[in-house]
Amino acid sequence: MSKPFITDKPDDEKTLAELKRENEYLRAENAYLKKLDALLKQKKKQALKKQGSSKD
């Protein structure tokens, strides 16, 4: 997966616009990963619940 808004330049050489785009990209990536984590935890919890109820 390419990261179009993240450049190889050191942070002190980036323009304000580049830093803002990078920040926006990283916020979106962070939100995506948090949502994915929550969904995986929910799926695991449901699988454990289903597995526990089938033993009864």
All heavy atoms as TSV, in Angstrom:
chain	resi	resn	atom	element	x	y	z
A	1	MET	N	N	0.854	-1.176	0.000
A	1	MET	CA	C	0.000	0.000	0.000
A	1	MET	C	C	0.896	1.234	0.000
A	1	MET	O	O	1.755	1.395	0.848
A	1	MET	CB	C	-0.875	-0.019	1.250
A	1	MET	CG	C	-1.798	1.140	1.355
A	1	MET	SD	S	-2.864	0.881	2.788
A	1	MET	CE	C	-3.318	2.538	3.096
A	2	SER	N	N	0.702	2.096	-0.930
A	2	SER	CA	C	1.519	3.306	-0.990
A	2	SER	C	C	0.926	4.380	-0.088
A	2	SER	O	O	-0.259	4.381	0.211
A	2	SER	CB	C	1.619	3.818	-2.417
A	2	SER	OG	O	0.364	4.261	-2.855
A	3	LYS	N	N	1.786	5.283	0.335
A	3	LYS	CA	C	1.357	6.375	1.213
A	3	LYS	C	C	1.612	7.681	0.476
A	3	LYS	O	O	2.675	8.276	0.608
A	3	LYS	CB	C	2.116	6.319	2.531
A	3	LYS	CG	C	1.820	5.042	3.294
A	3	LYS	CD	C	2.625	4.938	4.539
A	3	LYS	CE	C	2.310	3.610	5.200
A	3	LYS	NZ	N	3.226	3.274	6.239
A	4	PRO	N	N	0.662	8.124	-0.319
A	4	PRO	CA	C	0.882	9.291	-1.185
A	4	PRO	C	C	1.109	10.601	-0.455
A	4	PRO	O	O	1.679	11.522	-1.014
A	4	PRO	CB	C	-0.401	9.360	-2.008
A	4	PRO	CG	C	-1.420	8.673	-1.168
A	4	PRO	CD	C	-0.672	7.610	-0.412
A	5	PHE	N	N	0.705	10.699	0.799
A	5	PHE	CA	C	0.817	11.965	1.507
A	5	PHE	C	C	2.017	12.012	2.441
A	5	PHE	O	O	2.239	12.993	3.122
A	5	PHE	CB	C	-0.464	12.262	2.281
A	5	PHE	CG	C	-1.653	12.375	1.368
A	5	PHE	CD1	C	-2.685	11.470	1.435
A	5	PHE	CD2	C	-1.719	13.379	0.413
A	5	PHE	CE1	C	-3.776	11.572	0.585
A	5	PHE	CE2	C	-2.812	13.488	-0.435
A	5	PHE	CZ	C	-3.828	12.580	-0.352
A	6	ILE	N	N	2.773	10.934	2.487
A	6	ILE	CA	C	3.943	10.905	3.353
A	6	ILE	C	C	5.185	10.918	2.471
A	6	ILE	O	O	5.380	10.047	1.638
A	6	ILE	CB	C	3.922	9.667	4.262
A	6	ILE	CG1	C	2.678	9.706	5.152
A	6	ILE	CG2	C	5.189	9.596	5.101
A	6	ILE	CD1	C	2.501	8.529	6.052
A	7	THR	N	N	6.002	11.932	2.654
A	7	THR	CA	C	7.212	12.064	1.842
A	7	THR	C	C	8.420	11.613	2.644
A	7	THR	O	O	8.363	11.445	3.856
A	7	THR	CB	C	7.416	13.530	1.402
A	7	THR	OG1	O	7.608	14.325	2.563
A	7	THR	CG2	C	6.221	14.050	0.614
A	8	ASP	N	N	9.524	11.428	1.944
A	8	ASP	CA	C	10.763	11.006	2.588
A	8	ASP	C	C	11.560	12.173	3.153
A	8	ASP	O	O	12.601	11.976	3.755
A	8	ASP	CB	C	11.633	10.235	1.589
A	8	ASP	CG	C	11.000	8.898	1.208
A	8	ASP	OD1	O	10.244	8.354	2.018
A	8	ASP	OD2	O	11.286	8.413	0.099
A	9	LYS	N	N	11.055	13.376	2.946
A	9	LYS	CA	C	11.761	14.558	3.451
A	9	LYS	C	C	11.727	14.581	4.975
A	9	LYS	O	O	10.752	14.144	5.578
A	9	LYS	CB	C	11.085	15.847	2.965
A	9	LYS	CG	C	11.197	16.150	1.512
A	9	LYS	CD	C	10.660	17.560	1.293
A	9	LYS	CE	C	9.669	17.638	0.181
A	9	LYS	NZ	N	9.104	18.972	0.024
A	10	PRO	N	N	12.767	15.125	5.583
A	10	PRO	CA	C	12.700	15.334	7.038
A	10	PRO	C	C	11.566	16.308	7.367
A	10	PRO	O	O	11.237	17.181	6.553
A	10	PRO	CB	C	14.053	15.959	7.375
A	10	PRO	CG	C	14.933	15.692	6.207
A	10	PRO	CD	C	14.044	15.519	5.025
A	11	ASP	N	N	10.980	16.176	8.522
A	11	ASP	CA	C	9.833	17.011	8.897
A	11	ASP	C	C	10.135	18.504	8.825
A	11	ASP	O	O	9.274	19.296	8.456
A	11	ASP	CB	C	9.337	16.655	10.301
A	11	ASP	CG	C	8.609	15.326	10.340
A	11	ASP	OD1	O	8.199	14.827	9.271
A	11	ASP	OD2	O	8.448	14.791	11.450
A	12	ASP	N	N	11.352	18.893	9.173
A	12	ASP	CA	C	11.660	20.324	9.168
A	12	ASP	C	C	11.808	20.900	7.761
A	12	ASP	O	O	11.889	22.113	7.587
A	12	ASP	CB	C	12.906	20.629	10.008
A	12	ASP	CG	C	14.145	19.914	9.505
A	12	ASP	OD1	O	14.017	18.954	8.712
A	12	ASP	OD2	O	15.255	20.302	9.918
A	13	GLU	N	N	11.798	20.035	6.737
A	13	GLU	CA	C	11.871	20.507	5.346
A	13	GLU	C	C	10.515	20.471	4.646
A	13	GLU	O	O	10.385	20.917	3.514
A	13	GLU	CB	C	12.881	19.668	4.562
A	13	GLU	CG	C	14.318	19.861	5.003
A	13	GLU	CD	C	15.298	19.022	4.198
A	13	GLU	OE1	O	14.904	18.459	3.148
A	13	GLU	OE2	O	16.455	18.917	4.627
A	14	LYS	N	N	9.507	19.938	5.299
A	14	LYS	CA	C	8.176	19.844	4.696
A	14	LYS	C	C	7.453	21.179	4.818
A	14	LYS	O	O	7.626	21.907	5.793
A	14	LYS	CB	C	7.356	18.750	5.383
A	14	LYS	CG	C	7.887	17.360	5.142
A	14	LYS	CD	C	7.066	16.337	5.887
A	14	LYS	CE	C	7.680	14.960	5.726
A	14	LYS	NZ	N	6.963	13.947	6.508
A	15	THR	N	N	6.633	21.445	3.829
A	15	THR	CA	C	5.817	22.658	3.884
A	15	THR	C	C	4.646	22.424	4.825
A	15	THR	O	O	4.314	21.281	5.165
A	15	THR	CB	C	5.276	23.030	2.492
A	15	THR	OG1	O	4.357	22.003	2.080
A	15	THR	CG2	C	6.375	23.197	1.475
A	16	LEU	N	N	3.995	23.496	5.209
A	16	LEU	CA	C	2.829	23.390	6.086
A	16	LEU	C	C	1.740	22.546	5.414
A	16	LEU	O	O	1.109	21.711	6.059
A	16	LEU	CB	C	2.294	24.779	6.436
A	16	LEU	CG	C	1.116	24.823	7.390
A	16	LEU	CD1	C	1.434	24.131	8.706
A	16	LEU	CD2	C	0.680	26.255	7.635
A	17	ALA	N	N	1.553	22.730	4.115
A	17	ALA	CA	C	0.529	21.968	3.387
A	17	ALA	C	C	0.873	20.475	3.393
A	17	ALA	O	O	-0.016	19.631	3.559
A	17	ALA	CB	C	0.414	22.479	1.951
A	18	GLU	N	N	2.145	20.127	3.219
A	18	GLU	CA	C	2.555	18.723	3.243
A	18	GLU	C	C	2.322	18.118	4.627
A	18	GLU	O	O	1.836	16.985	4.736
A	18	GLU	CB	C	4.039	18.586	2.881
A	18	GLU	CG	C	4.337	18.826	1.412
A	18	GLU	CD	C	5.826	18.835	1.115
A	18	GLU	OE1	O	6.611	19.383	1.916
A	18	GLU	OE2	O	6.205	18.288	0.057
A	19	LEU	N	N	2.640	18.868	5.654
A	19	LEU	CA	C	2.432	18.380	7.018
A	19	LEU	C	C	0.948	18.183	7.317
A	19	LEU	O	O	0.557	17.210	7.958
A	19	LEU	CB	C	3.053	19.342	8.032
A	19	LEU	CG	C	4.583	19.382	8.044
A	19	LEU	CD1	C	5.067	20.543	8.897
A	19	LEU	CD2	C	5.154	18.066	8.541
A	20	LYS	N	N	0.118	19.104	6.827
A	20	LYS	CA	C	-1.333	18.979	7.036
A	20	LYS	C	C	-1.885	17.753	6.309
A	20	LYS	O	O	-2.706	17.017	6.862
A	20	LYS	CB	C	-2.056	20.242	6.570
A	20	LYS	CG	C	-1.891	21.403	7.523
A	20	LYS	CD	C	-2.661	22.618	7.054
A	20	LYS	CE	C	-2.541	23.768	8.039
A	20	LYS	NZ	N	-3.326	24.930	7.626
A	21	ARG	N	N	-1.446	17.520	5.074
A	21	ARG	CA	C	-1.905	16.342	4.317
A	21	ARG	C	C	-1.450	15.058	5.013
A	21	ARG	O	O	-2.210	14.103	5.127
A	21	ARG	CB	C	-1.372	16.370	2.887
A	21	ARG	CG	C	-2.142	17.289	1.961
A	21	ARG	CD	C	-1.830	17.001	0.500
A	21	ARG	NE	N	-0.410	16.965	0.215
A	21	ARG	CZ	C	0.325	17.979	-0.216
A	21	ARG	NH1	N	-0.235	19.147	-0.428
A	21	ARG	NH2	N	1.611	17.841	-0.448
A	22	GLU	N	N	-0.204	15.049	5.465
A	22	GLU	CA	C	0.313	13.876	6.154
A	22	GLU	C	C	-0.469	13.623	7.446
A	22	GLU	O	O	-0.823	12.483	7.759
A	22	GLU	CB	C	1.794	14.065	6.465
A	22	GLU	CG	C	2.429	12.860	7.125
A	22	GLU	CD	C	3.921	13.012	7.350
A	22	GLU	OE1	O	4.542	13.918	6.768
A	22	GLU	OE2	O	4.462	12.207	8.121
A	23	ASN	N	N	-0.755	14.668	8.182
A	23	ASN	CA	C	-1.518	14.551	9.421
A	23	ASN	C	C	-2.919	14.002	9.144
A	23	ASN	O	O	-3.404	13.106	9.855
A	23	ASN	CB	C	-1.591	15.910	10.120
A	23	ASN	CG	C	-2.123	15.810	11.519
A	23	ASN	OD1	O	-1.824	14.866	12.238
A	23	ASN	ND2	N	-2.921	16.789	11.910
A	24	GLU	N	N	-3.550	14.506	8.112
A	24	GLU	CA	C	-4.891	14.032	7.734
A	24	GLU	C	C	-4.842	12.545	7.363
A	24	GLU	O	O	-5.705	11.767	7.776
A	24	GLU	CB	C	-5.413	14.855	6.561
A	24	GLU	CG	C	-6.807	14.499	6.133
A	24	GLU	CD	C	-7.298	15.331	4.956
A	24	GLU	OE1	O	-6.645	16.334	4.610
A	24	GLU	OE2	O	-8.324	14.959	4.385
A	25	TYR	N	N	-3.840	12.159	6.603
A	25	TYR	CA	C	-3.681	10.762	6.203
A	25	TYR	C	C	-3.482	9.870	7.435
A	25	TYR	O	O	-4.110	8.822	7.567
A	25	TYR	CB	C	-2.494	10.616	5.248
A	25	TYR	CG	C	-2.205	9.187	4.877
A	25	TYR	CD1	C	-2.870	8.576	3.821
A	25	TYR	CD2	C	-1.279	8.430	5.592
A	25	TYR	CE1	C	-2.621	7.258	3.486
A	25	TYR	CE2	C	-1.024	7.120	5.275
A	25	TYR	CZ	C	-1.687	6.535	4.214
A	25	TYR	OH	O	-1.444	5.224	3.898
A	26	LEU	N	N	-2.604	10.302	8.337
A	26	LEU	CA	C	-2.315	9.499	9.523
A	26	LEU	C	C	-3.517	9.407	10.457
A	26	LEU	O	O	-3.752	8.355	11.067
A	26	LEU	CB	C	-1.098	10.070	10.261
A	26	LEU	CG	C	0.223	9.935	9.499
A	26	LEU	CD1	C	1.316	10.719	10.207
A	26	LEU	CD2	C	0.615	8.484	9.327
A	27	ARG	N	N	-4.310	10.469	10.550
A	27	ARG	CA	C	-5.533	10.413	11.357
A	27	ARG	C	C	-6.525	9.407	10.765
A	27	ARG	O	O	-7.153	8.639	11.500
A	27	ARG	CB	C	-6.187	11.785	11.453
A	27	ARG	CG	C	-5.477	12.747	12.372
A	27	ARG	CD	C	-6.163	14.110	12.340
A	27	ARG	NE	N	-5.409	15.105	13.055
A	27	ARG	CZ	C	-5.661	15.487	14.307
A	27	ARG	NH1	N	-6.660	14.944	14.962
A	27	ARG	NH2	N	-4.915	16.392	14.882
A	28	ALA	N	N	-6.665	9.410	9.457
A	28	ALA	CA	C	-7.576	8.468	8.798
A	28	ALA	C	C	-7.081	7.032	8.983
A	28	ALA	O	O	-7.881	6.125	9.257
A	28	ALA	CB	C	-7.695	8.807	7.317
A	29	GLU	N	N	-5.782	6.833	8.847
A	29	GLU	CA	C	-5.208	5.508	9.033
A	29	GLU	C	C	-5.424	5.026	10.468
A	29	GLU	O	O	-5.797	3.874	10.697
A	29	GLU	CB	C	-3.712	5.540	8.705
A	29	GLU	CG	C	-3.034	4.185	8.802
A	29	GLU	CD	C	-1.573	4.249	8.437
A	29	GLU	OE1	O	-0.869	5.189	8.875
A	29	GLU	OE2	O	-1.121	3.347	7.718
A	30	ASN	N	N	-5.224	5.899	11.428
A	30	ASN	CA	C	-5.416	5.568	12.831
A	30	ASN	C	C	-6.878	5.199	13.108
A	30	ASN	O	O	-7.156	4.212	13.795
A	30	ASN	CB	C	-4.975	6.743	13.707
A	30	ASN	CG	C	-4.905	6.383	15.162
A	30	ASN	OD1	O	-4.559	5.278	15.521
A	30	ASN	ND2	N	-5.243	7.340	16.005
A	31	ALA	N	N	-7.801	5.965	12.569
A	31	ALA	CA	C	-9.228	5.682	12.757
A	31	ALA	C	C	-9.591	4.328	12.147
A	31	ALA	O	O	-10.342	3.543	12.744
A	31	ALA	CB	C	-10.073	6.787	12.140
A	32	TYR	N	N	-9.043	4.049	10.968
A	32	TYR	CA	C	-9.291	2.769	10.300
A	32	TYR	C	C	-8.782	1.608	11.163
A	32	TYR	O	O	-9.481	0.610	11.362
A	32	TYR	CB	C	-8.613	2.758	8.930
A	32	TYR	CG	C	-8.673	1.429	8.235
A	32	TYR	CD1	C	-9.791	1.057	7.498
A	32	TYR	CD2	C	-7.615	0.531	8.312
A	32	TYR	CE1	C	-9.854	-0.175	6.859
A	32	TYR	CE2	C	-7.667	-0.699	7.683
A	32	TYR	CZ	C	-8.785	-1.053	6.962
A	32	TYR	OH	O	-8.850	-2.264	6.344
A	33	LEU	N	N	-7.576	1.743	11.672
A	33	LEU	CA	C	-6.984	0.667	12.473
A	33	LEU	C	C	-7.734	0.461	13.789
A	33	LEU	O	O	-7.899	-0.676	14.241
A	33	LEU	CB	C	-5.501	0.946	12.727
A	33	LEU	CG	C	-4.616	0.877	11.479
A	33	LEU	CD1	C	-3.210	1.361	11.793
A	33	LEU	CD2	C	-4.598	-0.523	10.893
A	34	LYS	N	N	-8.212	1.535	14.389
A	34	LYS	CA	C	-9.000	1.410	15.617
A	34	LYS	C	C	-10.312	0.679	15.338
A	34	LYS	O	O	-10.735	-0.169	16.118
A	34	LYS	CB	C	-9.298	2.782	16.212
A	34	LYS	CG	C	-8.129	3.383	16.944
A	34	LYS	CD	C	-8.515	4.720	17.553
A	34	LYS	CE	C	-7.370	5.326	18.333
A	34	LYS	NZ	N	-7.744	6.599	18.969
A	35	LYS	N	N	-10.948	1.004	14.228
A	35	LYS	CA	C	-12.204	0.351	13.856
A	35	LYS	C	C	-11.966	-1.129	13.570
A	35	LYS	O	O	-12.730	-1.993	14.019
A	35	LYS	CB	C	-12.815	1.052	12.634
A	35	LYS	CG	C	-14.131	0.471	12.186
A	35	LYS	CD	C	-15.216	0.661	13.213
A	35	LYS	CE	C	-16.551	0.186	12.689
A	35	LYS	NZ	N	-17.599	0.293	13.683
A	36	LEU	N	N	-10.884	-1.428	12.849
A	36	LEU	CA	C	-10.546	-2.817	12.550
A	36	LEU	C	C	-10.299	-3.598	13.836
A	36	LEU	O	O	-10.792	-4.720	13.991
A	36	LEU	CB	C	-9.301	-2.867	11.650
A	36	LEU	CG	C	-8.773	-4.248	11.295
A	36	LEU	CD1	C	-9.814	-5.049	10.526
A	36	LEU	CD2	C	-7.486	-4.130	10.492
A	37	ASP	N	N	-9.566	-3.012	14.763
A	37	ASP	CA	C	-9.292	-3.659	16.044
A	37	ASP	C	C	-10.593	-3.942	16.790
A	37	ASP	O	O	-10.786	-5.035	17.333
A	37	ASP	CB	C	-8.363	-2.778	16.881
A	37	ASP	CG	C	-7.953	-3.447	18.177
A	37	ASP	OD1	O	-7.440	-4.584	18.133
A	37	ASP	OD2	O	-8.147	-2.822	19.240
A	38	ALA	N	N	-11.495	-2.972	16.815
A	38	ALA	CA	C	-12.771	-3.152	17.502
A	38	ALA	C	C	-13.590	-4.266	16.849
A	38	ALA	O	O	-14.193	-5.094	17.548
A	38	ALA	CB	C	-13.560	-1.847	17.498
A	39	LEU	N	N	-13.596	-4.330	15.535
A	39	LEU	CA	C	-14.343	-5.374	14.836
A	39	LEU	C	C	-13.753	-6.754	15.095
A	39	LEU	O	O	-14.481	-7.730	15.290
A	39	LEU	CB	C	-14.382	-5.084	13.330
A	39	LEU	CG	C	-15.238	-3.902	12.916
A	39	LEU	CD1	C	-15.016	-3.584	11.435
A	39	LEU	CD2	C	-16.702	-4.162	13.182
A	40	LEU	N	N	-12.425	-6.847	15.118
A	40	LEU	CA	C	-11.780	-8.133	15.382
A	40	LEU	C	C	-12.041	-8.598	16.808
A	40	LEU	O	O	-12.290	-9.784	17.046
A	40	LEU	CB	C	-10.276	-8.036	15.116
A	40	LEU	CG	C	-9.876	-7.886	13.648
A	40	LEU	CD1	C	-8.380	-7.629	13.520
A	40	LEU	CD2	C	-10.283	-9.101	12.846
A	41	LYS	N	N	-12.012	-7.665	17.769
A	41	LYS	CA	C	-12.314	-8.024	19.151
A	41	LYS	C	C	-13.759	-8.485	19.294
A	41	LYS	O	O	-14.046	-9.448	20.002
A	41	LYS	CB	C	-12.051	-6.836	20.078
A	41	LYS	CG	C	-10.582	-6.598	20.332
A	41	LYS	CD	C	-10.365	-5.405	21.232
A	41	LYS	CE	C	-8.885	-5.157	21.448
A	41	LYS	NZ	N	-8.632	-3.983	22.280
A	42	GLN	N	N	-14.668	-7.804	18.593
A	42	GLN	CA	C	-16.081	-8.178	18.636
A	42	GLN	C	C	-16.279	-9.572	18.040
A	42	GLN	O	O	-17.005	-10.399	18.597
A	42	GLN	CB	C	-16.914	-7.159	17.868
A	42	GLN	CG	C	-18.394	-7.451	17.867
A	42	GLN	CD	C	-19.178	-6.444	17.034
A	42	GLN	OE1	O	-18.608	-5.740	16.210
A	42	GLN	NE2	N	-20.469	-6.394	17.234
A	43	LYS	N	N	-15.618	-9.839	16.931
A	43	LYS	CA	C	-15.738	-11.142	16.268
A	43	LYS	C	C	-15.185	-12.250	17.171
A	43	LYS	O	O	-15.787	-13.313	17.296
A	43	LYS	CB	C	-14.990	-11.113	14.939
A	43	LYS	CG	C	-15.191	-12.334	14.097
A	43	LYS	CD	C	-14.548	-12.161	12.743
A	43	LYS	CE	C	-14.791	-13.365	11.866
A	43	LYS	NZ	N	-14.188	-13.227	10.545
A	44	LYS	N	N	-14.058	-11.977	17.818
A	44	LYS	CA	C	-13.461	-12.961	18.713
A	44	LYS	C	C	-14.375	-13.217	19.901
A	44	LYS	O	O	-14.570	-14.357	20.320
A	44	LYS	CB	C	-12.095	-12.472	19.195
A	44	LYS	CG	C	-11.345	-13.462	20.026
A	44	LYS	CD	C	-9.959	-12.942	20.397
A	44	LYS	CE	C	-9.198	-13.965	21.217
A	44	LYS	NZ	N	-7.862	-13.486	21.583
A	45	LYS	N	N	-14.955	-12.159	20.441
A	45	LYS	CA	C	-15.865	-12.290	21.585
A	45	LYS	C	C	-17.091	-13.127	21.199
A	45	LYS	O	O	-17.524	-13.988	21.958
A	45	LYS	CB	C	-16.296	-10.899	22.057
A	45	LYS	CG	C	-17.134	-10.905	23.295
A	45	LYS	CD	C	-17.468	-9.484	23.733
A	45	LYS	CE	C	-18.346	-9.467	24.956
A	45	LYS	NZ	N	-18.699	-8.113	25.367
A	46	GLN	N	N	-17.626	-12.883	20.006
A	46	GLN	CA	C	-18.791	-13.645	19.548
A	46	GLN	C	C	-18.426	-15.117	19.339
A	46	GLN	O	O	-19.214	-15.999	19.644
A	46	GLN	CB	C	-19.340	-13.044	18.255
A	46	GLN	CG	C	-20.069	-11.747	18.465
A	46	GLN	CD	C	-20.530	-11.112	17.156
A	46	GLN	OE1	O	-20.090	-11.499	16.079
A	46	GLN	NE2	N	-21.383	-10.107	17.260
A	47	ALA	N	N	-17.229	-15.380	18.811
A	47	ALA	CA	C	-16.803	-16.758	18.584
A	47	ALA	C	C	-16.642	-17.490	19.911
A	47	ALA	O	O	-17.035	-18.653	20.027
A	47	ALA	CB	C	-15.485	-16.774	17.805
A	48	LEU	N	N	-16.083	-16.807	20.907
A	48	LEU	CA	C	-15.932	-17.426	22.219
A	48	LEU	C	C	-17.283	-17.681	22.864
A	48	LEU	O	O	-17.507	-18.712	23.511
A	48	LEU	CB	C	-15.059	-16.557	23.136
A	48	LEU	CG	C	-13.571	-16.480	22.780
A	48	LEU	CD1	C	-12.882	-15.443	23.649
A	48	LEU	CD2	C	-12.921	-17.835	22.937
A	49	LYS	N	N	-18.200	-16.748	22.691
A	49	LYS	CA	C	-19.542	-16.889	23.257
A	49	LYS	C	C	-20.262	-18.060	22.594
A	49	LYS	O	O	-20.886	-18.872	23.273
A	49	LYS	CB	C	-20.326	-15.584	23.033
A	49	LYS	CG	C	-21.621	-15.507	23.767
A	49	LYS	CD	C	-22.255	-14.146	23.586
A	49	LYS	CE	C	-23.499	-13.997	24.407
A	49	LYS	NZ	N	-24.118	-12.678	24.209
A	50	LYS	N	N	-20.146	-18.152	21.272
A	50	LYS	CA	C	-20.785	-19.229	20.539
A	50	LYS	C	C	-20.173	-20.575	20.931
A	50	LYS	O	O	-20.868	-21.559	21.126
A	50	LYS	CB	C	-20.626	-19.006	19.040
A	50	LYS	CG	C	-21.378	-19.995	18.173
A	50	LYS	CD	C	-21.149	-19.737	16.712
A	50	LYS	CE	C	-22.331	-19.016	16.135
A	50	LYS	NZ	N	-22.249	-18.890	14.671
A	51	GLN	N	N	-18.861	-20.603	21.072
A	51	GLN	CA	C	-18.164	-21.831	21.447
A	51	GLN	C	C	-18.569	-22.272	22.864
A	51	GLN	O	O	-18.775	-23.448	23.108
A	51	GLN	CB	C	-16.656	-21.584	21.390
A	51	GLN	CG	C	-15.805	-22.817	21.553
A	51	GLN	CD	C	-14.329	-22.486	21.448
A	51	GLN	OE1	O	-13.875	-21.508	22.006
A	51	GLN	NE2	N	-13.603	-23.315	20.721
A	52	GLY	N	N	-18.709	-21.320	23.744
A	52	GLY	CA	C	-19.114	-21.633	25.124
A	52	GLY	C	C	-20.534	-22.148	25.206
A	52	GLY	O	O	-20.819	-23.060	25.971
A	53	SER	N	N	-21.425	-21.620	24.392
A	53	SER	CA	C	-22.823	-22.058	24.447
A	53	SER	C	C	-23.017	-23.413	23.796
A	53	SER	O	O	-23.941	-24.132	24.121
A	53	SER	CB	C	-23.730	-21.027	23.766
A	53	SER	OG	O	-23.447	-20.947	22.390
A	54	SER	N	N	-22.135	-23.815	22.890
A	54	SER	CA	C	-22.283	-25.125	22.254
A	54	SER	C	C	-21.822	-26.250	23.161
A	54	SER	O	O	-22.143	-27.400	22.929
A	54	SER	CB	C	-21.477	-25.177	20.937
A	54	SER	OG	O	-20.089	-25.086	21.217
A	55	LYS	N	N	-21.085	-25.921	24.231
A	55	LYS	CA	C	-20.626	-26.943	25.184
A	55	LYS	C	C	-21.724	-27.321	26.177
A	55	LYS	O	O	-21.622	-28.320	26.868
A	55	LYS	CB	C	-19.387	-26.456	25.938
A	55	LYS	CG	C	-18.172	-26.366	25.053
A	55	LYS	CD	C	-16.968	-25.919	25.874
A	55	LYS	CE	C	-15.736	-25.825	25.000
A	55	LYS	NZ	N	-14.560	-25.384	25.742
A	56	ASP	N	N	-22.767	-26.513	26.273
A	56	ASP	CA	C	-23.852	-26.774	27.252
A	56	ASP	C	C	-24.701	-27.922	26.871
A	56	ASP	O	O	-24.906	-28.493	25.982
A	56	ASP	CB	C	-24.741	-25.532	27.410
A	56	ASP	CG	C	-23.988	-24.410	28.114
A	56	ASP	OD1	O	-22.998	-24.697	28.818
A	56	ASP	OD2	O	-24.410	-23.249	27.950
